Every structure is written in C-alpha cells, then in structure tokens.
Amino acid sequence: MPTGVAIRDPRGQLFAAAERVLLRDGPAALTSRAVTDEAGVAKGVLHRHFADFDEFLAELALSHLAQVTAQAQALRDTAGAGTVAGNLAAALPGLFTPPLLALVRLVIARDELRTRLRAATGSRIPLISECVAMVRGYLEAERDLGRVTAVADLGTLAPMLVSAVHLLFTDTDGPPPGEAAVTRTVTAALAASVPAPTAAPAPARRSR
C-alpha cells in the first residue's frame, strides 16, 4: 500500500489478516511480516498501533474474550426458558469457532502471549477459562431456579462440559459436529445434575 494512504480500521484489518494466516498456515507461520503481507499493508502499520507483536496477539485474543463475555450474558438470559441441555447445546458451538480454536492453539504455543493474557485477565488458561466461567455462570442461574440440582458440583461440571464439547470441535480434518452430537454430549454430561422432567398426571377416567 502506498505511503500516506489512510487505512480504515487498521486494527480490525490486521486482526482479520492474522486470523486468516493462523487458520490457513498454523501458529508457527504467524509472524508480523506474514500479517502485514496478508493485510496488504507496510510492516510499519502494525508497529504504529502496537508496541510489539506479542501485544498485537494479546489484543487479538482479548477481542475474542469480549465476544465470549457477550455470549455469556446471552446464555445467562436463557435461564428458566427451554431446557438446560438445549440452551447449552445451542450456545456452546458458538464458542468453538475456527478462529477461537486456532487462538487457543496459539496461546498454548507462545509463552509470552500466555503470560500477557494471564496478567490482563487473571485467567489460568486464557480463553478456555472464560468459556468455563460462561457455562458455570449459566448453571448457577439455573440452579437458583431449581432446574439444576442444589448438590451439583458446578466447579467440576462446567469444565467437564466445556472440555467434552471442545473435543468434538478439535477434529479439523472433518466437518464440524452437528446439533445432534453436541446435544448428546451435553445431555450425557448433565444427566446427574438436571432433574428429570415430571410427567404430567394422566387424566382421570370418567365413571359411566
């Protein structure tokens, strides 16, 4: 791009380019040069907006964490409606999008990025911890409504649910799991924690 040409939303443009490189070529190929080449901008553009490449990557990950926060509120707002398993089965696939899964692999691969994100969020496992918190917050809301048993160990159940559904989406060579597969997994994980629906009483027979 010629020097002096204004770029609309340079941060968003660079973030989108980074995600394309990450999805196409993997974490090892993600460099500042690869990002700016993919975005079609001079390398200096990235360094005008970020102190270094790890800060850029941290801001990219934090932008996804903001999306998880919004999804968490949307899921919590469903408490009391539908079914617990149905609400979770509908919400969880929205977490495990290809960009977020790729970012999780990137965070695992880059120690400096992981350290920065931990400092910014307080999360032990950045990105995954926020997904677990989303599920736990929803389950707590449902427990308050009596739709999850009072004795349910949510500290164990929430990460178990996230891990089980995460595994469904880590097969990058095949198509993403369908709604039925996610529902089966969620339902099985919740089996001991969600009371079975009470059957409606049969209508009394009329005496002749």
N, C-alpha and C positions, 0 to 999 in steps of 0.2 A: 504494500500500500504506500503511495507517495507520502513523503513527509509533509506535515501540515494539514492533511485531510482529517477532518473530525470523524470520530467513530462514535456512533450512537451506542450507549450502554456497553462500554468496553469490558466491564467486569462480567456481565452476562454473556458477552460474546466469547470471552476467554474461558469461562466456566463450561459453556456448551462445547467448545473445542476440546477441552480437557476430557470431558465425558466421552466424546467420540473416539479420541485416541485410546482411552482406558478400555472402552468396550471392544474396540477393534484389535488392539495390539497388546493389551495387558499392562499391569503395573510397571513392569521393567522398562517399557517403552515410553513411559510418561516423563518427559523432561520439559524444561521451559522452552527449548527450541522446538520440540515436537508440538507443543501447544500453540506457540505463535505461528509456526508454519501452517498448522491446521486451521487457525483462525484467519490466516492471510494478513497478518499484521507484522510490523517490525518487532524485534525482540524487546526493544526498549519500552514498548507499550506495557508489557507485563510489569516491568520494574518501576514504572511511573505510578502504578496503583498498589503495588505490594512490595514490602521490604525485601523479601526473598521468595524463593519458590515454595519453601515449606509453609510460609504464611499464606501464599496463594492456595495451596492444597487444603490448609486448615479452614480457610474461608469457604472453599468449595464444600467441604464436609459440613460446616456449620450451616450453610444454606439448606442442606438436606435435613439437618436436625430441626430447622424451623418448620419444614414441611411435616416432620413427624409430630411436632407439637400441635400443629393444626389438625392432623389426623387423630391425635389422641383426644382432643376436645370433641371432634365429631363422633368418635366411637363412644365416648362417655355420654354424649347426649342421647344415644340409643338405649341407655339403661332403662329397663322397665317395659320396653316395647319388643315385639318379635320374640325370638328365643336367644338365650345366651350363646349357644353354639352357632346359630345362624348369624348373629351380629358379628361374632369374631371371625367366622369363615368369610364373611363379606369384607371385613376390614383388613385382615392380615395380608392378603395378596397385594394390597396397595403399598405395603411396606417393602416387600421384597421385589422391587423393580430392578431391572438390569443395572441402572446406574448406582443404586444403593448397594447392591450386592458387589459390584465392582469396587466401590469405595471401601466396603468392609475389607476386601482383599488388600486394597492399597494401605489401609490403616495397619493391618497386620504386618505388611511388608516393610513399612517405613517407621523406624523407631522415633525419629524426631517429630514426625507428624502425630504419632500416637501420644507423645509427651505433651505437645502443644494442645491437643484436643482435651486431654485429661486436665490440663491446667485451666482451660477455658470452661469446661463443663462439670468437672468433678466426677466424671464417669470413669469407672474402672475399665470398661470395654466400650469405648466411644462408638456410637451408632447402635450397637446391639443393646447396650444398657438402656438407651432411650426407648427402644422398641419394647423391652421388658417392662419399663415403667408405664408405658401406654397401656399394655394389657393388664397390668396389676391395678392401675387406677380404675379401669373399667370393671374389673372383677370386684373391686372394693365397693363400687357403686351398686353393683348387682347384689352383693352380699347385704348391703344396707337395706335393700328392697326385699330380702328374703328369697332371692332367686338363685343364690349360691349359698351353700350350707355355711353355717356360722363357724364350723370347725375346719373349714377348708384351709389348707396351708398355702396361702397365696404367694408366699415367698418362694415356694418350690413350684407351684402350678404355673405361674406366669412365665418364668424362664423355660419351663418344660414345653409349654405351648409354642413359644417363640422358636425354640430350637427345633421342635418337630416340624413346624411349617417351613422354617428356614431350609431344612434339609430337602424338603420337596422341591424347592426352587433352585437348588445348587447344581442340578444336572443341566449344565449349559449346552450339552450336545443334543438334548431332546426338547420337545415342546414344553412350555410351562404346564404345570399340573392344572387340571380342570377343577371346576367348582366342587364336583363330587368327591375328588380326592382330598381337597382341603377340608371339606365338611366332615368326611370320615375321620380324618386325623384329629380335628378339633373335638368332635363328639367323643372319640375314644379317650382323649386326654381329660375331658370334663366329666367322665362317667361317674366318678365317685364324689363329685363336688356340686353337681346340679341336681336338685330333687327331680324325680320322675314326675311328669305331669299327672295330676289327679284325674282319674277317669270320671266323666260325668255319670251320675246315677242313672240307672235305667228307668224309664218312665213306668209308673205303677200301672198294672193292668186293671182295666175297668171290670168290675164284677157284673155278671149278667143277671 
